Amino acid sequence: MSALALLGAFGTLLGAGYGLLALLARKETQLSLTEQIAFSWLLGTGAISLLLWIFGLFVHGVLLPGLVSIICLSLGLVGWRRMVPRPLRRKPNLFEIFLGIIVFLEIAIVFYLSFVHTLGWDGLLNWEIKAHYAFANGGVIPATYFSDSGRAFSHPEYPLAIPFTELWLYLWLGEADQFWAKTIFPIFYVIGTFLVVALGRRFTGKTWIGLLMAAFLFFVPQITVEVGSAIAGYADFPLSIFYLATIGCLFCATEPKNDAFFRLYAACLALLPWVKRDGLILWIVAAACGIFVILRTKRSSRHFLALFPGLLIVCGWRFYLSAMHAPQAADFLPINLETFSSHLDRVLPLF
């Protein structure tokens, strides 16, 4: 029964993501199977978590996952009717097959490590706890959670992309099972390897270079075994995958008449601050790079609208926290003009 529930949860997530991918790509460019899977997962996690949050403002209980499922299935139907074209397949050589086997074995090890380890401290008490509270309250985080000073340790102000992706699994499973919630994070590792392979192939024209780069990922401790890695349940690794997709799409968008990748850049850019609060810093960096590309390639001014979805998510989440009377976290300095101006003197030593 759990297998069928997981199939439904992941199927609707990927279906929603593929529908959004089809709408963004518009058959203007060919995307490999690995690219389509990677972008479908990233867009699907973003869409489902946002839908659960937005619809949760108005409904709860069985109606909430029902409405979100209907939208996911509708988007999946759109994707089926407007399938993204794929390039012609060619037969891989022996070296590519060898590297592919290595990458597959590394992925299997990451899944194994994820299943035999528990979620880390932040994975449990910053992220999964939100999914648990929401599941126990009909799919909606209780308003008292945000204003209760006794729960400030779990950072109520953190955004909900990861917790509500876990919540989506819980709603399909019918129980808050942390073991299955852990599957999300090695899947992000798979998506990361897919993106590295695809981008390596696009940048160099050689598949084996992308596979070799993906194989090397496994040997970075911060990715596979350390705190914040793909097995710990932290948001840091998923955030890095979203950032990789954002910057990778922007590089591809520098080619003439490649607006499909620019639209994908805009979508991934918007989700950066929704994955983790630190994503706002990466959003600023990636947005500045996007502005540079727009000016450099002399694109029309309408491309600046790519910044709007991210600003809408940031402002919407801040307004929601204010309405819920969530306390301001004291762990870090607030991101505002006062903090920036009071630390300008730290710029000089860099030069």
LINZIPE-V842694 format. One record per residue. N is the residue number from 0. PHI is phi in whole degrees, -180 to 180 (999 if undefined). OMEGA is omega in radians with two decimals (NA if undefined). D_FIRST is the distance of its C-alpha to the first C-alpha in whole Angstrom. Layout:
N,PHI,OMEGA,D_FIRST ; N,PHI,OMEGA,D_FIRST
This chain:
0,999,3.12,0 ; 1,-63,-3.14,4 ; 2,-64,3.12,5 ; 3,-67,3.13,5 ; 4,-65,3.10,6 ; 5,-64,3.10,9 ; 6,-61,3.10,10 ; 7,-66,-3.13,11 ; 8,-64,-3.12,12 ; 9,-71,3.13,14 ; 10,-65,3.11,15 ; 11,-67,3.12,17 ; 12,-63,3.14,18 ; 13,-68,3.10,20 ; 14,-63,3.10,21 ; 15,-63,3.14,23 ; 16,-64,-3.14,24 ; 17,-69,3.08,25 ; 18,-62,3.10,27 ; 19,-65,3.10,29 ; 20,-61,3.13,30 ; 21,-63,3.12,31 ; 22,-68,-3.12,33 ; 23,-79,-3.10,35 ; 24,-74,3.07,35 ; 25,55,3.11,37 ; 26,58,-3.12,37 ; 27,-86,-3.12,40 ; 28,-145,3.12,39 ; 29,-91,3.11,37 ; 30,-122,3.11,34 ; 31,-67,-3.14,33 ; 32,-60,3.14,29 ; 33,-64,3.10,29 ; 34,-65,-3.12,30 ; 35,-66,3.11,28 ; 36,-65,-3.10,25 ; 37,-62,-3.11,27 ; 38,-70,3.09,28 ; 39,-64,3.13,25 ; 40,-67,-3.10,23 ; 41,-64,3.13,26 ; 42,-68,3.13,27 ; 43,-67,3.11,23 ; 44,-64,3.11,23 ; 45,-64,-3.09,26 ; 46,-66,-3.08,25 ; 47,-67,3.14,22 ; 48,-66,3.10,24 ; 49,-68,3.13,27 ; 50,-65,3.11,25 ; 51,-63,3.13,23 ; 52,-69,-3.07,27 ; 53,-67,3.14,29 ; 54,-66,3.12,27 ; 55,-66,3.06,26 ; 56,-71,-3.02,30 ; 57,-120,-3.10,30 ; 58,-135,3.05,27 ; 59,-153,-3.12,24 ; 60,77,-3.07,21 ; 61,-62,-3.09,19 ; 62,-64,-3.08,21 ; 63,-64,3.11,21 ; 64,-64,3.10,18 ; 65,-64,3.13,19 ; 66,-64,-3.14,22 ; 67,-65,3.11,21 ; 68,-64,3.12,18 ; 69,-62,3.12,21 ; 70,-66,3.12,24 ; 71,-62,3.13,21 ; 72,-66,3.10,21 ; 73,-64,3.10,25 ; 74,-66,3.08,25 ; 75,-62,3.09,23 ; 76,-65,3.07,25 ; 77,-61,3.12,28 ; 78,-63,-3.14,27 ; 79,-68,-3.12,27 ; 80,-79,-3.12,30 ; 81,-123,-3.04,32 ; 82,-60,3.13,31 ; 83,-74,-3.11,32 ; 84,-67,3.10,35 ; 85,-114,3.10,34 ; 86,-69,3.12,37 ; 87,-63,3.14,38 ; 88,-78,3.04,36 ; 89,-124,-3.10,39 ; 90,-76,3.13,38 ; 91,-71,3.09,38 ; 92,-83,-3.05,40 ; 93,-63,-3.13,40 ; 94,-66,3.10,40 ; 95,-65,3.09,37 ; 96,-63,3.12,35 ; 97,-60,3.12,36 ; 98,-64,3.10,35 ; 99,-62,3.10,32 ; 100,-65,3.11,31 ; 101,-61,-3.14,32 ; 102,-62,3.12,30 ; 103,-61,3.14,27 ; 104,-65,3.11,28 ; 105,-65,3.09,28 ; 106,-62,3.12,25 ; 107,-62,3.13,23 ; 108,-67,3.12,25 ; 109,-63,3.08,25 ; 110,-63,3.13,21 ; 111,-62,3.14,22 ; 112,-62,3.13,24 ; 113,-66,-3.09,22 ; 114,-74,-3.10,19 ; 115,-91,3.08,22 ; 116,-106,3.05,24 ; 117,-81,3.05,23 ; 118,-63,3.13,24 ; 119,-73,-3.08,27 ; 120,-56,3.13,29 ; 121,-65,3.13,29 ; 122,-59,3.14,26 ; 123,-86,-2.91,25 ; 124,-97,3.03,28 ; 125,-113,-2.99,29 ; 126,-114,-3.08,26 ; 127,-64,-3.12,22 ; 128,-60,3.13,24 ; 129,-68,3.08,25 ; 130,-63,-3.12,21 ; 131,-66,3.12,21 ; 132,-61,-3.11,23 ; 133,-64,-3.13,22 ; 134,-62,-3.14,19 ; 135,-73,-3.08,21 ; 136,-120,3.07,23 ; 137,73,3.10,21 ; 138,91,-3.10,21 ; 139,-126,3.08,25 ; 140,-68,-3.13,26 ; 141,-59,3.14,29 ; 142,-61,-3.12,32 ; 143,-66,3.13,34 ; 144,-62,-3.06,32 ; 145,-74,-3.06,34 ; 146,-96,-3.09,37 ; 147,-78,-3.13,37 ; 148,-65,3.12,39 ; 149,-70,3.11,37 ; 150,-109,-3.12,34 ; 151,-63,3.13,36 ; 152,-60,-3.08,35 ; 153,-93,3.06,32 ; 154,54,3.11,34 ; 155,-59,-3.09,33 ; 156,-78,3.13,35 ; 157,-70,-3.12,32 ; 158,-69,-2.82,31 ; 159,-114,-3.10,27 ; 160,-60,-3.11,26 ; 161,-73,3.13,24 ; 162,-58,-3.08,23 ; 163,-82,2.94,22 ; 164,-71,3.03,20 ; 165,-64,3.11,18 ; 166,-60,3.13,18 ; 167,-60,3.07,16 ; 168,-65,-3.13,13 ; 169,-61,-3.12,13 ; 170,-64,3.10,13 ; 171,-75,-3.12,10 ; 172,-74,-3.09,8 ; 173,83,3.10,10 ; 174,-157,3.13,12 ; 175,-87,-3.08,15 ; 176,-100,-3.09,13 ; 177,-66,3.14,16 ; 178,-61,-3.12,15 ; 179,-76,3.07,13 ; 180,-63,-3.13,16 ; 181,-66,-3.11,18 ; 182,-64,-3.11,17 ; 183,-60,-2.95,19 ; 184,-78,3.00,22 ; 185,-65,3.06,22 ; 186,-65,3.05,21 ; 187,-62,3.06,24 ; 188,-64,3.08,26 ; 189,-59,3.14,25 ; 190,-62,3.10,26 ; 191,-62,3.12,29 ; 192,-66,3.10,30 ; 193,-60,-3.13,29 ; 194,-67,3.14,32 ; 195,-64,3.10,34 ; 196,-61,-3.09,34 ; 197,-66,-3.12,35 ; 198,-69,3.08,37 ; 199,-61,3.10,39 ; 200,-68,-3.13,39 ; 201,-69,-3.07,41 ; 202,-77,-3.05,43 ; 203,-112,-3.08,45 ; 204,79,-3.10,44 ; 205,-124,-3.11,42 ; 206,-67,-3.05,39 ; 207,-65,3.10,40 ; 208,-68,3.08,41 ; 209,-62,3.11,38 ; 210,-65,3.13,36 ; 211,-65,3.09,38 ; 212,-63,3.13,38 ; 213,-65,3.13,34 ; 214,-65,-3.14,34 ; 215,-71,-3.14,37 ; 216,-56,-3.07,34 ; 217,-61,-3.04,33 ; 218,-93,3.03,36 ; 219,-96,-3.04,36 ; 220,-57,-3.12,35 ; 221,-65,3.14,35 ; 222,-96,-2.97,32 ; 223,-110,-3.00,30 ; 224,-133,-3.05,31 ; 225,-81,3.07,33 ; 226,-61,-3.12,32 ; 227,86,-3.10,31 ; 228,-83,-3.08,30 ; 229,-72,-3.11,26 ; 230,-110,-2.97,25 ; 231,-97,-3.13,26 ; 232,81,3.09,24 ; 233,-83,3.12,28 ; 234,-86,-3.07,28 ; 235,-61,-3.10,31 ; 236,-69,3.04,30 ; 237,-56,3.11,28 ; 238,-62,3.13,31 ; 239,-66,3.12,33 ; 240,-70,3.07,31 ; 241,-62,3.14,31 ; 242,-68,3.06,35 ; 243,-59,3.13,35 ; 244,-64,-3.12,34 ; 245,-62,-3.10,36 ; 246,-70,3.10,39 ; 247,-62,3.10,38 ; 248,-65,3.14,38 ; 249,-66,3.07,42 ; 250,-61,3.13,43 ; 251,-66,-3.11,42 ; 252,-73,3.12,43 ; 253,-71,3.08,47 ; 254,-70,-3.11,47 ; 255,-61,3.06,49 ; 256,56,3.12,47 ; 257,-121,-3.10,44 ; 258,-71,3.14,43 ; 259,-61,3.13,39 ; 260,-71,3.09,39 ; 261,-69,3.08,41 ; 262,-67,3.07,38 ; 263,-66,3.05,35 ; 264,-59,-3.12,37 ; 265,-63,-3.13,38 ; 266,-67,3.13,34 ; 267,-68,3.10,33 ; 268,-59,-3.10,36 ; 269,-63,-3.05,35 ; 270,-86,-3.11,32 ; 271,-57,3.14,34 ; 272,-74,3.11,35 ; 273,-87,3.14,31 ; 274,-83,-3.14,30 ; 275,-155,-3.12,32 ; 276,-60,3.10,36 ; 277,-63,3.13,37 ; 278,-62,3.09,36 ; 279,-63,3.10,39 ; 280,-66,3.10,42 ; 281,-65,3.08,40 ; 282,-61,3.14,40 ; 283,-62,3.14,44 ; 284,-64,-3.11,44 ; 285,-67,3.10,42 ; 286,-67,3.10,44 ; 287,-62,3.08,47 ; 288,-64,3.12,46 ; 289,-64,3.11,45 ; 290,-62,3.11,49 ; 291,-61,3.13,51 ; 292,-65,3.13,49 ; 293,-60,-3.12,50 ; 294,-71,-3.10,53 ; 295,-66,-3.11,54 ; 296,-91,3.09,52 ; 297,57,3.06,54 ; 298,-76,-3.12,51 ; 299,-69,-3.07,52 ; 300,-65,3.14,51 ; 301,-64,3.13,48 ; 302,-68,3.08,46 ; 303,-67,3.08,47 ; 304,-65,3.09,44 ; 305,-60,-3.14,42 ; 306,-81,-3.00,42 ; 307,-66,-3.10,42 ; 308,-58,3.12,38 ; 309,-65,3.10,38 ; 310,-63,3.13,41 ; 311,-64,3.13,39 ; 312,-66,-3.14,36 ; 313,-61,-3.11,38 ; 314,-67,3.12,40 ; 315,-63,-3.14,37 ; 316,-68,3.11,35 ; 317,-64,3.13,39 ; 318,-64,3.13,40 ; 319,-63,3.12,36 ; 320,-62,3.11,37 ; 321,-64,3.13,41 ; 322,-67,3.14,40 ; 323,-86,-3.14,37 ; 324,59,3.12,40 ; 325,-73,3.14,38 ; 326,-69,3.11,41 ; 327,-77,-3.11,42 ; 328,-66,-3.14,41 ; 329,-101,-3.09,44 ; 330,-69,-3.07,42 ; 331,-129,3.04,44 ; 332,-69,3.12,46 ; 333,-66,3.11,46 ; 334,-88,3.10,46 ; 335,-155,-3.08,49 ; 336,-66,3.14,52 ; 337,-64,3.10,54 ; 338,-63,-3.13,52 ; 339,-61,-3.08,53 ; 340,-69,-3.12,56 ; 341,-75,-3.14,57 ; 342,-120,3.12,55 ; 343,-64,-3.12,57 ; 344,-64,-3.14,59 ; 345,-80,3.13,57 ; 346,-76,-3.03,57 ; 347,-58,3.13,60 ; 348,-60,-3.14,59 ; 349,-68,-3.12,57 ; 350,-105,NA,60
